[in-house]
Amino acid sequence: MKKKVLIVFKYPRGNWNKPVINKFSNYYDTEHLYISDYSNKNFTEVVSDINDLIKSKNIEIVVFDVD
């Protein structure tokens, strides 16, 4: 069974996100989300939602897209 990974992107970028997701999908059961989708929430709510997702889907690895 593949390990589960969550990739956290800041926002959708057509040229970048899809190839990264595809590469990880070769080795991991891959989930992804965009922080920009949480623009109506504060920091604490975003962290709580991400932590809930990690727990509910038993995600083992989290990768952050950072500058």
N, CA, C and O atoms as a Tripos MOL2 file, in Angstrom:
@<TRIPOS>MOLECULE
protein
  268   267    67     0     0
PROTEIN
NO_CHARGES

@<TRIPOS>ATOM
      1 N           0.8460   -1.1850    0.0000 N.3       1 MET1
      2 CA          0.0000    0.0000    0.0000 C.3       1 MET1
      3 C           0.8900    1.2460    0.0000 C.2       1 MET1
      4 O           1.8780    1.3240    0.7300 O.2       1 MET1
      5 N           0.5170    2.2120   -0.8320 N.am      2 LYS2
      6 CA          1.2870    3.4430   -0.9160 C.3       2 LYS2
      7 C           1.0170    4.3220    0.3000 C.2       2 LYS2
      8 O          -0.0880    4.3340    0.8430 O.2       2 LYS2
      9 N           2.0460    5.0550    0.7150 N.am      3 LYS3
     10 CA          1.8560    6.0610    1.7570 C.3       3 LYS3
     11 C           1.0440    7.2110    1.1770 C.2       3 LYS3
     12 O           1.0340    7.4410   -0.0320 O.2       3 LYS3
     13 N           0.3670    7.9240    2.0640 N.am      4 LYS4
     14 CA         -0.4690    9.0480    1.6330 C.3       4 LYS4
     15 C           0.2730   10.3540    1.8540 C.2       4 LYS4
     16 O           0.8830   10.5760    2.9000 O.2       4 LYS4
     17 N           0.2060   11.2150    0.8420 N.am      5 VAL5
     18 CA          0.8710   12.5100    0.9130 C.3       5 VAL5
     19 C          -0.1500   13.6120    0.6020 C.2       5 VAL5
     20 O          -1.0350   13.4520   -0.2380 O.2       5 VAL5
     21 N           0.0070   14.7200    1.3010 N.am      6 LEU6
     22 CA         -0.7910   15.9220    1.0450 C.3       6 LEU6
     23 C           0.1630   17.0070    0.5690 C.2       6 LEU6
     24 O           1.1510   17.3150    1.2370 O.2       6 LEU6
     25 N          -0.1370   17.5780   -0.5810 N.am      7 ILE7
     26 CA          0.6580   18.7000   -1.0980 C.3       7 ILE7
     27 C          -0.1700   19.9630   -0.8880 C.2       7 ILE7
     28 O          -1.3100   20.0480   -1.3440 O.2       7 ILE7
     29 N           0.4070   20.9360   -0.2010 N.am      8 VAL8
     30 CA         -0.2810   22.1930    0.0890 C.3       8 VAL8
     31 C           0.3140   23.2800   -0.8090 C.2       8 VAL8
     32 O           1.4520   23.7090   -0.6220 O.2       8 VAL8
     33 N          -0.4810   23.7090   -1.7840 N.am      9 PHE9
     34 CA         -0.0700   24.7750   -2.6960 C.3       9 PHE9
     35 C          -0.6910   26.0870   -2.2320 C.2       9 PHE9
     36 O          -1.7510   26.1010   -1.6060 O.2       9 PHE9
     37 N          -0.0130   27.1920   -2.5500 N.am     10 LYS10
     38 CA         -0.5690   28.5030   -2.2110 C.3      10 LYS10
     39 C          -1.7930   28.8200   -3.0650 C.2      10 LYS10
     40 O          -2.8160   29.2750   -2.5540 O.2      10 LYS10
     41 N          -1.6800   28.5790   -4.3580 N.am     11 TYR11
     42 CA         -2.7690   28.8650   -5.2910 C.3      11 TYR11
     43 C          -2.5680   28.0270   -6.5500 C.2      11 TYR11
     44 O          -1.4630   27.5400   -6.7910 O.2      11 TYR11
     45 N          -3.6020   27.8520   -7.3470 N.am     12 PRO12
     46 CA         -3.4690   27.0540   -8.5720 C.3      12 PRO12
     47 C          -2.5390   27.7210   -9.5870 C.2      12 PRO12
     48 O          -2.6860   28.9010   -9.9050 O.2      12 PRO12
     49 N          -1.6000   26.9550  -10.0750 N.am     13 ARG13
     50 CA         -0.6990   27.4070  -11.1460 C.3      13 ARG13
     51 C          -0.6250   26.2760  -12.1630 C.2      13 ARG13
     52 O          -0.0640   25.2180  -11.8750 O.2      13 ARG13
     53 N          -1.1810   26.4880  -13.3350 N.am     14 GLY14
     54 CA         -1.2980   25.4440  -14.3480 C.3      14 GLY14
     55 C           0.0040   24.7810  -14.7470 C.2      14 GLY14
     56 O           0.0510   23.5630  -14.9210 O.2      14 GLY14
     57 N           1.0600   25.5620  -14.8950 N.am     15 ASN15
     58 CA          2.3280   25.0210  -15.3810 C.3      15 ASN15
     59 C           3.0740   24.2310  -14.3190 C.2      15 ASN15
     60 O           3.9070   23.3900  -14.6570 O.2      15 ASN15
     61 N           2.8060   24.4750  -13.0720 N.am     16 TRP16
     62 CA          3.6150   23.9340  -11.9990 C.3      16 TRP16
     63 C           2.9200   22.8310  -11.2160 C.2      16 TRP16
     64 O           3.5210   21.7830  -10.9780 O.2      16 TRP16
     65 N           1.6980   23.0300  -10.8170 N.am     17 ASN17
     66 CA          1.0350   22.1210   -9.8860 C.3      17 ASN17
     67 C           0.8070   20.7300  -10.4530 C.2      17 ASN17
     68 O           1.1080   19.7400   -9.7860 O.2      17 ASN17
     69 N           0.2860   20.6330  -11.6600 N.am     18 LYS18
     70 CA         -0.0580   19.3310  -12.2300 C.3      18 LYS18
     71 C           1.1510   18.4070  -12.3620 C.2      18 LYS18
     72 O           1.0550   17.2420  -11.9750 O.2      18 LYS18
     73 N           2.2920   18.8790  -12.8950 N.am     19 PRO19
     74 CA          3.4600   17.9870  -12.9710 C.3      19 PRO19
     75 C           3.9580   17.5260  -11.5940 C.2      19 PRO19
     76 O           4.4050   16.3890  -11.4440 O.2      19 PRO19
     77 N           3.8800   18.3960  -10.6070 N.am     20 VAL20
     78 CA          4.2970   18.0240   -9.2510 C.3      20 VAL20
     79 C           3.3660   16.9460   -8.7000 C.2      20 VAL20
     80 O           3.8220   15.9520   -8.1340 O.2      20 VAL20
     81 N           2.0740   17.1470   -8.8660 N.am     21 ILE21
     82 CA          1.0960   16.1600   -8.4030 C.3      21 ILE21
     83 C           1.3270   14.8250   -9.1070 C.2      21 ILE21
     84 O           1.3050   13.7720   -8.4710 O.2      21 ILE21
     85 N           1.5450   14.8720  -10.4010 N.am     22 ASN22
     86 CA          1.7780   13.6390  -11.1640 C.3      22 ASN22
     87 C           3.0370   12.9000  -10.7080 C.2      22 ASN22
     88 O           3.0300   11.6730  -10.6070 O.2      22 ASN22
     89 N           4.1030   13.6260  -10.4350 N.am     23 LYS23
     90 CA          5.3400   12.9940   -9.9530 C.3      23 LYS23
     91 C           5.1210   12.2900   -8.6210 C.2      23 LYS23
     92 O           5.5360   11.1460   -8.4380 O.2      23 LYS23
     93 N           4.4630   12.9840   -7.6880 N.am     24 PHE24
     94 CA          4.1930   12.3750   -6.3840 C.3      24 PHE24
     95 C           3.2470   11.1820   -6.5220 C.2      24 PHE24
     96 O           3.3640   10.2080   -5.7790 O.2      24 PHE24
     97 N           2.3170   11.2550   -7.4660 N.am     25 SER25
     98 CA          1.3360   10.1800   -7.6530 C.3      25 SER25
     99 C           1.9890    8.8770   -8.1060 C.2      25 SER25
    100 O           1.4180    7.8020   -7.9240 O.2      25 SER25
    101 N           3.1700    8.9660   -8.6880 N.am     26 ASN26
    102 CA          3.8880    7.7470   -9.0780 C.3      26 ASN26
    103 C           4.2990    6.9150   -7.8690 C.2      26 ASN26
    104 O           4.4430    5.6970   -7.9740 O.2      26 ASN26
    105 N           4.4890    7.5620   -6.7260 N.am     27 TYR27
    106 CA          5.0250    6.8870   -5.5470 C.3      27 TYR27
    107 C           4.0990    6.9110   -4.3390 C.2      27 TYR27
    108 O           4.2480    6.0940   -3.4300 O.2      27 TYR27
    109 N           3.1400    7.8400   -4.3180 N.am     28 TYR28
    110 CA          2.2810    8.0330   -3.1530 C.3      28 TYR28
    111 C           0.8200    8.1580   -3.5760 C.2      28 TYR28
    112 O           0.5210    8.5120   -4.7160 O.2      28 TYR28
    113 N          -0.0690    7.8680   -2.6560 N.am     29 ASP29
    114 CA         -1.4800    8.1940   -2.8150 C.3      29 ASP29
    115 C          -1.5750    9.6910   -2.5050 C.2      29 ASP29
    116 O          -1.4240   10.0960   -1.3520 O.2      29 ASP29
    117 N          -1.8220   10.4980   -3.5120 N.am     30 THR30
    118 CA         -1.6190   11.9440   -3.4190 C.3      30 THR30
    119 C          -2.9170   12.7320   -3.3110 C.2      30 THR30
    120 O          -3.8510   12.5310   -4.0870 O.2      30 THR30
    121 N          -2.9550   13.6270   -2.3400 N.am     31 GLU31
    122 CA         -4.0270   14.6130   -2.1820 C.3      31 GLU31
    123 C          -3.3670   15.9920   -2.3000 C.2      31 GLU31
    124 O          -2.1720   16.1370   -2.0420 O.2      31 GLU31
    125 N          -4.1360   16.9810   -2.6850 N.am     32 HIS32
    126 CA         -3.5980   18.3420   -2.7050 C.3      32 HIS32
    127 C          -4.7020   19.3360   -2.3580 C.2      32 HIS32
    128 O          -5.8920   19.0480   -2.4830 O.2      32 HIS32
    129 N          -4.2710   20.5020   -1.9220 N.am     33 LEU33
    130 CA         -5.2010   21.5880   -1.6410 C.3      33 LEU33
    131 C          -4.5080   22.9080   -1.9010 C.2      33 LEU33
    132 O          -3.2830   22.9880   -1.9850 O.2      33 LEU33
    133 N          -5.3290   23.9450   -2.0270 N.am     34 TYR34
    134 CA         -4.8270   25.2960   -2.2720 C.3      34 TYR34
    135 C          -5.1980   26.1830   -1.0880 C.2      34 TYR34
    136 O          -6.3630   26.2520   -0.6960 O.2      34 TYR34
    137 N          -4.2190   26.8480   -0.5310 N.am     35 ILE35
    138 CA         -4.4630   27.7770    0.5710 C.3      35 ILE35
    139 C          -5.3950   28.9080    0.1130 C.2      35 ILE35
    140 O          -6.1880   29.4200    0.9030 O.2      35 ILE35
    141 N          -5.2970   29.2860   -1.1420 N.am     36 SER36
    142 CA         -6.1510   30.3660   -1.6550 C.3      36 SER36
    143 C          -7.6410   30.0190   -1.5600 C.2      36 SER36
    144 O          -8.4780   30.9220   -1.5620 O.2      36 SER36
    145 N          -7.9860   28.7340   -1.4760 N.am     37 ASP37
    146 CA         -9.3850   28.3310   -1.3070 C.3      37 ASP37
    147 C          -9.9160   28.6630    0.0860 C.2      37 ASP37
    148 O         -11.1230   28.6060    0.3220 O.2      37 ASP37
    149 N          -9.0320   29.0030    0.9910 N.am     38 TYR38
    150 CA         -9.4120   29.3080    2.3710 C.3      38 TYR38
    151 C          -9.3420   30.8100    2.6640 C.2      38 TYR38
    152 O          -9.1460   31.2040    3.8140 O.2      38 TYR38
    153 N          -9.4950   31.6320    1.6610 N.am     39 SER39
    154 CA         -9.3180   33.0770    1.8270 C.3      39 SER39
    155 C         -10.3270   33.7100    2.7830 C.2      39 SER39
    156 O         -10.0810   34.7900    3.3200 O.2      39 SER39
    157 N         -11.4530   33.0480    2.9960 N.am     40 ASN40
    158 CA        -12.4610   33.6170    3.8950 C.3      40 ASN40
    159 C         -12.3060   33.1230    5.3400 C.2      40 ASN40
    160 O         -13.1630   33.3820    6.1850 O.2      40 ASN40
    161 N         -11.2150   32.4170    5.6110 N.am     41 LYS41
    162 CA        -10.9710   31.9040    6.9690 C.3      41 LYS41
    163 C          -9.7030   32.5190    7.5340 C.2      41 LYS41
    164 O          -8.8220   32.9630    6.7980 O.2      41 LYS41
    165 N          -9.6320   32.5340    8.8640 N.am     42 ASN42
    166 CA         -8.4150   33.0370    9.4960 C.3      42 ASN42
    167 C          -7.3940   31.8990    9.6430 C.2      42 ASN42
    168 O          -7.6940   30.7430    9.3410 O.2      42 ASN42
    169 N          -6.2140   32.2330   10.0980 N.am     43 PHE43
    170 CA         -5.1050   31.2820   10.1920 C.3      43 PHE43
    171 C          -5.4750   30.0520   11.0170 C.2      43 PHE43
    172 O          -5.2070   28.9240   10.6030 O.2      43 PHE43
    173 N          -6.0800   30.2590   12.1640 N.am     44 THR44
    174 CA         -6.4300   29.1580   13.0590 C.3      44 THR44
    175 C          -7.4330   28.2090   12.4030 C.2      44 THR44
    176 O          -7.3200   26.9910   12.5430 O.2      44 THR44
    177 N          -8.3950   28.7570   11.7020 N.am     45 GLU45
    178 CA         -9.3840   27.9230   11.0200 C.3      45 GLU45
    179 C          -8.7550   27.1170    9.8910 C.2      45 GLU45
    180 O          -9.1060   25.9530    9.6930 O.2      45 GLU45
    181 N          -7.8370   27.7150    9.1550 N.am     46 VAL46
    182 CA         -7.1540   27.0170    8.0730 C.3      46 VAL46
    183 C          -6.3330   25.8610    8.6320 C.2      46 VAL46
    184 O          -6.3930   24.7450    8.1160 O.2      46 VAL46
    185 N          -5.5730   26.1260    9.6760 N.am     47 VAL47
    186 CA         -4.7510   25.0820   10.3000 C.3      47 VAL47
    187 C          -5.6370   23.9570   10.8140 C.2      47 VAL47
    188 O          -5.3130   22.7830   10.6340 O.2      47 VAL47
    189 N          -6.7300   24.2950   11.4390 N.am     48 SER48
    190 CA         -7.6490   23.2930   11.9590 C.3      48 SER48
    191 C          -8.2290   22.4310   10.8290 C.2      48 SER48
    192 O          -8.2970   21.2090   10.9540 O.2      48 SER48
    193 N          -8.6390   23.0570    9.7470 N.am     49 ASP49
    194 CA         -9.1880   22.3140    8.6070 C.3      49 ASP49
    195 C          -8.1500   21.3750    8.0000 C.2      49 ASP49
    196 O          -8.4620   20.2310    7.6660 O.2      49 ASP49
    197 N          -6.9230   21.8540    7.8570 N.am     50 ILE50
    198 CA         -5.8630   21.0120    7.2940 C.3      50 ILE50
    199 C          -5.5460   19.8570    8.2350 C.2      50 ILE50
    200 O          -5.3700   18.7250    7.7860 O.2      50 ILE50
    201 N          -5.4740   20.1260    9.5120 N.am     51 ASN51
    202 CA         -5.2140   19.0490   10.4780 C.3      51 ASN51
    203 C          -6.3350   18.0150   10.4680 C.2      51 ASN51
    204 O          -6.0710   16.8170   10.5670 O.2      51 ASN51
    205 N          -7.5730   18.4630   10.3510 N.am     52 ASP52
    206 CA         -8.7010   17.5350   10.2710 C.3      52 ASP52
    207 C          -8.6100   16.6520    9.0280 C.2      52 ASP52
    208 O          -8.8890   15.4550    9.0870 O.2      52 ASP52
    209 N          -8.2180   17.2510    7.9080 N.am     53 LEU53
    210 CA         -8.0420   16.4970    6.6750 C.3      53 LEU53
    211 C          -6.9470   15.4440    6.8350 C.2      53 LEU53
    212 O          -7.1150   14.2970    6.4230 O.2      53 LEU53
    213 N          -5.8360   15.8390    7.4310 N.am     54 ILE54
    214 CA         -4.7180   14.9260    7.6480 C.3      54 ILE54
    215 C          -5.1580   13.7420    8.5010 C.2      54 ILE54
    216 O          -4.8300   12.5950    8.1940 O.2      54 ILE54
    217 N          -5.8870   14.0130    9.5540 N.am     55 LYS55
    218 CA         -6.3480   12.9360   10.4440 C.3      55 LYS55
    219 C          -7.3910   12.0560    9.7700 C.2      55 LYS55
    220 O          -7.3270   10.8310    9.8690 O.2      55 LYS55
    221 N          -8.3420   12.6650    9.0910 N.am     56 SER56
    222 CA         -9.4400   11.8910    8.4960 C.3      56 SER56
    223 C          -8.9740   10.9750    7.3650 C.2      56 SER56
    224 O          -9.5430    9.9030    7.1580 O.2      56 SER56
    225 N          -7.9440   11.3950    6.6390 N.am     57 LYS57
    226 CA         -7.4530   10.5970    5.5120 C.3      57 LYS57
    227 C          -6.1680    9.8410    5.8380 C.2      57 LYS57
    228 O          -5.5570    9.2330    4.9600 O.2      57 LYS57
    229 N          -5.7660    9.8860    7.1040 N.am     58 ASN58
    230 CA         -4.5450    9.1850    7.5520 C.3      58 ASN58
    231 C          -3.3320    9.5310    6.6990 C.2      58 ASN58
    232 O          -2.5930    8.6470    6.2680 O.2      58 ASN58
    233 N          -3.1370   10.8030    6.4630 N.am     59 ILE59
    234 CA         -2.0200   11.2780    5.6480 C.3      59 ILE59
    235 C          -0.7440   11.2220    6.4750 C.2      59 ILE59
    236 O          -0.7110   11.6530    7.6280 O.2      59 ILE59
    237 N           0.3060   10.6810    5.8640 N.am     60 GLU60
    238 CA          1.5730   10.4770    6.5690 C.3      60 GLU60
    239 C           2.6260   11.5380    6.2590 C.2      60 GLU60
    240 O           3.5070   11.8050    7.0770 O.2      60 GLU60
    241 N           2.5300   12.1400    5.0750 N.am     61 ILE61
    242 CA          3.5370   13.1100    4.6330 C.3      61 ILE61
    243 C           2.8150   14.3560    4.1380 C.2      61 ILE61
    244 O           1.8210   14.2640    3.4180 O.2      61 ILE61
    245 N           3.3270   15.5300    4.5310 N.am     62 VAL62
    246 CA          2.7740   16.7940    4.0390 C.3      62 VAL62
    247 C           3.9130   17.5860    3.4040 C.2      62 VAL62
    248 O           4.9810   17.7550    3.9910 O.2      62 VAL62
    249 N           3.6560   18.0640    2.1930 N.am     63 VAL63
    250 CA          4.6540   18.8500    1.4460 C.3      63 VAL63
    251 C           4.0590   20.2330    1.2040 C.2      63 VAL63
    252 O           2.9140   20.3560    0.7670 O.2      63 VAL63
    253 N           4.8360   21.2670    1.4870 N.am     64 PHE64
    254 CA          4.3830   22.6400    1.3090 C.3      64 PHE64
    255 C           5.0780   23.2830    0.1160 C.2      64 PHE64
    256 O           6.2920   23.1590   -0.0430 O.2      64 PHE64
    257 N           4.3130   23.9610   -0.7130 N.am     65 ASP65
    258 CA          4.8410   24.7570   -1.8130 C.3      65 ASP65
    259 C           5.1570   26.1300   -1.2600 C.2      65 ASP65
    260 O           4.2480   26.8900   -0.9260 O.2      65 ASP65
    261 N           6.4390   26.4570   -1.1600 N.am     66 VAL66
    262 CA          6.8440   27.7380   -0.5780 C.3      66 VAL66
    263 C           7.7860   28.4710   -1.5120 C.2      66 VAL66
    264 O           8.3830   27.8740   -2.4080 O.2      66 VAL66
    265 N           7.9120   29.7610   -1.2940 N.am     67 ASP67
    266 CA          8.8380   30.5870   -2.0910 C.3      67 ASP67
    267 C          10.1800   30.6010   -1.4230 C.2      67 ASP67
    268 O          11.1110   31.2340   -1.9210 O.2      67 ASP67
@<TRIPOS>BOND
     1     1     2 1
     2     2     3 1
     3     3     4 2
     4     3     5 am
     5     5     6 1
     6     6     7 1
     7     7     8 2
     8     7     9 am
     9     9    10 1
    10    10    11 1
    11    11    12 2
    12    11    13 am
    13    13    14 1
    14    14    15 1
    15    15    16 2
    16    15    17 am
    17    17    18 1
    18    18    19 1
    19    19    20 2
    20    19    21 am
    21    21    22 1
    22    22    23 1
    23    23    24 2
    24    23    25 am
    25    25    26 1
    26    26    27 1
    27    27    28 2
    28    27    29 am
    29    29    30 1
    30    30    31 1
    31    31    32 2
    32    31    33 am
    33    33    34 1
    34    34    35 1
    35    35    36 2
    36    35    37 am
    37    37    38 1
    38    38    39 1
    39    39    40 2
    40    39    41 am
    41    41    42 1
    42    42    43 1
    43    43    44 2
    44    43    45 am
    45    45    46 1
    46    46    47 1
    47    47    48 2
    48    47    49 am
    49    49    50 1
    50    50    51 1
    51    51    52 2
    52    51    53 am
    53    53    54 1
    54    54    55 1
    55    55    56 2
    56    55    57 am
    57    57    58 1
    58    58    59 1
    59    59    60 2
    60    59    61 am
    61    61    62 1
    62    62    63 1
    63    63    64 2
    64    63    65 am
    65    65    66 1
    66    66    67 1
    67    67    68 2
    68    67    69 am
    69    69    70 1
    70    70    71 1
    71    71    72 2
    72    71    73 am
    73    73    74 1
    74    74    75 1
    75    75    76 2
    76    75    77 am
    77    77    78 1
    78    78    79 1
    79    79    80 2
    80    79    81 am
    81    81    82 1
    82    82    83 1
    83    83    84 2
    84    83    85 am
    85    85    86 1
    86    86    87 1
    87    87    88 2
    88    87    89 am
    89    89    90 1
    90    90    91 1
    91    91    92 2
    92    91    93 am
    93    93    94 1
    94    94    95 1
    95    95    96 2
    96    95    97 am
    97    97    98 1
    98    98    99 1
    99    99   100 2
   100    99   101 am
   101   101   102 1
   102   102   103 1
   103   103   104 2
   104   103   105 am
   105   105   106 1
   106   106   107 1
   107   107   108 2
   108   107   109 am
   109   109   110 1
   110   110   111 1
   111   111   112 2
   112   111   113 am
   113   113   114 1
   114   114   115 1
   115   115   116 2
   116   115   117 am
   117   117   118 1
   118   118   119 1
   119   119   120 2
   120   119   121 am
   121   121   122 1
   122   122   123 1
   123   123   124 2
   124   123   125 am
   125   125   126 1
   126   126   127 1
   127   127   128 2
   128   127   129 am
   129   129   130 1
   130   130   131 1
   131   131   132 2
   132   131   133 am
   133   133   134 1
   134   134   135 1
   135   135   136 2
   136   135   137 am
   137   137   138 1
   138   138   139 1
   139   139   140 2
   140   139   141 am
   141   141   142 1
   142   142   143 1
   143   143   144 2
   144   143   145 am
   145   145   146 1
   146   146   147 1
   147   147   148 2
   148   147   149 am
   149   149   150 1
   150   150   151 1
   151   151   152 2
   152   151   153 am
   153   153   154 1
   154   154   155 1
   155   155   156 2
   156   155   157 am
   157   157   158 1
   158   158   159 1
   159   159   160 2
   160   159   161 am
   161   161   162 1
   162   162   163 1
   163   163   164 2
   164   163   165 am
   165   165   166 1
   166   166   167 1
   167   167   168 2
   168   167   169 am
   169   169   170 1
   170   170   171 1
   171   171   172 2
   172   171   173 am
   173   173   174 1
   174   174   175 1
   175   175   176 2
   176   175   177 am
   177   177   178 1
   178   178   179 1
   179   179   180 2
   180   179   181 am
   181   181   182 1
   182   182   183 1
   183   183   184 2
   184   183   185 am
   185   185   186 1
   186   186   187 1
   187   187   188 2
   188   187   189 am
   189   189   190 1
   190   190   191 1
   191   191   192 2
   192   191   193 am
   193   193   194 1
   194   194   195 1
   195   195   196 2
   196   195   197 am
   197   197   198 1
   198   198   199 1
   199   199   200 2
   200   199   201 am
   201   201   202 1
   202   202   203 1
   203   203   204 2
   204   203   205 am
   205   205   206 1
   206   206   207 1
   207   207   208 2
   208   207   209 am
   209   209   210 1
   210   210   211 1
   211   211   212 2
   212   211   213 am
   213   213   214 1
   214   214   215 1
   215   215   216 2
   216   215   217 am
   217   217   218 1
   218   218   219 1
   219   219   220 2
   220   219   221 am
   221   221   222 1
   222   222   223 1
   223   223   224 2
   224   223   225 am
   225   225   226 1
   226   226   227 1
   227   227   228 2
   228   227   229 am
   229   229   230 1
   230   230   231 1
   231   231   232 2
   232   231   233 am
   233   233   234 1
   234   234   235 1
   235   235   236 2
   236   235   237 am
   237   237   238 1
   238   238   239 1
   239   239   240 2
   240   239   241 am
   241   241   242 1
   242   242   243 1
   243   243   244 2
   244   243   245 am
   245   245   246 1
   246   246   247 1
   247   247   248 2
   248   247   249 am
   249   249   250 1
   250   250   251 1
   251   251   252 2
   252   251   253 am
   253   253   254 1
   254   254   255 1
   255   255   256 2
   256   255   257 am
   257   257   258 1
   258   258   259 1
   259   259   260 2
   260   259   261 am
   261   261   262 1
   262   262   263 1
   263   263   264 2
   264   263   265 am
   265   265   266 1
   266   266   267 1
   267   267   268 2
@<TRIPOS>SUBSTRUCTURE
     1 MET1         2 RESIDUE 1 A MET
     2 LYS2         6 RESIDUE 1 A LYS
     3 LYS3        10 RESIDUE 1 A LYS
     4 LYS4        14 RESIDUE 1 A LYS
     5 VAL5        18 RESIDUE 1 A VAL
     6 LEU6        22 RESIDUE 1 A LEU
     7 ILE7        26 RESIDUE 1 A ILE
     8 VAL8        30 RESIDUE 1 A VAL
     9 PHE9        34 RESIDUE 1 A PHE
    10 LYS10       38 RESIDUE 1 A LYS
    11 TYR11       42 RESIDUE 1 A TYR
    12 PRO12       46 RESIDUE 1 A PRO
    13 ARG13       50 RESIDUE 1 A ARG
    14 GLY14       54 RESIDUE 1 A GLY
    15 ASN15       58 RESIDUE 1 A ASN
    16 TRP16       62 RESIDUE 1 A TRP
    17 ASN17       66 RESIDUE 1 A ASN
    18 LYS18       70 RESIDUE 1 A LYS
    19 PRO19       74 RESIDUE 1 A PRO
    20 VAL20       78 RESIDUE 1 A VAL
    21 ILE21       82 RESIDUE 1 A ILE
    22 ASN22       86 RESIDUE 1 A ASN
    23 LYS23       90 RESIDUE 1 A LYS
    24 PHE24       94 RESIDUE 1 A PHE
    25 SER25       98 RESIDUE 1 A SER
    26 ASN26      102 RESIDUE 1 A ASN
    27 TYR27      106 RESIDUE 1 A TYR
    28 TYR28      110 RESIDUE 1 A TYR
    29 ASP29      114 RESIDUE 1 A ASP
    30 THR30      118 RESIDUE 1 A THR
    31 GLU31      122 RESIDUE 1 A GLU
    32 HIS32      126 RESIDUE 1 A HIS
    33 LEU33      130 RESIDUE 1 A LEU
    34 TYR34      134 RESIDUE 1 A TYR
    35 ILE35      138 RESIDUE 1 A ILE
    36 SER36      142 RESIDUE 1 A SER
    37 ASP37      146 RESIDUE 1 A ASP
    38 TYR38      150 RESIDUE 1 A TYR
    39 SER39      154 RESIDUE 1 A SER
    40 ASN40      158 RESIDUE 1 A ASN
    41 LYS41      162 RESIDUE 1 A LYS
    42 ASN42      166 RESIDUE 1 A ASN
    43 PHE43      170 RESIDUE 1 A PHE
    44 THR44      174 RESIDUE 1 A THR
    45 GLU45      178 RESIDUE 1 A GLU
    46 VAL46      182 RESIDUE 1 A VAL
    47 VAL47      186 RESIDUE 1 A VAL
    48 SER48      190 RESIDUE 1 A SER
    49 ASP49      194 RESIDUE 1 A ASP
    50 ILE50      198 RESIDUE 1 A ILE
    51 ASN51      202 RESIDUE 1 A ASN
    52 ASP52      206 RESIDUE 1 A ASP
    53 LEU53      210 RESIDUE 1 A LEU
    54 ILE54      214 RESIDUE 1 A ILE
    55 LYS55      218 RESIDUE 1 A LYS
    56 SER56      222 RESIDUE 1 A SER
    57 LYS57      226 RESIDUE 1 A LYS
    58 ASN58      230 RESIDUE 1 A ASN
    59 ILE59      234 RESIDUE 1 A ILE
    60 GLU60      238 RESIDUE 1 A GLU
    61 ILE61      242 RESIDUE 1 A ILE
    62 VAL62      246 RESIDUE 1 A VAL
    63 VAL63      250 RESIDUE 1 A VAL
    64 PHE64      254 RESIDUE 1 A PHE
    65 ASP65      258 RESIDUE 1 A ASP
    66 VAL66      262 RESIDUE 1 A VAL
    67 ASP67      266 RESIDUE 1 A ASP
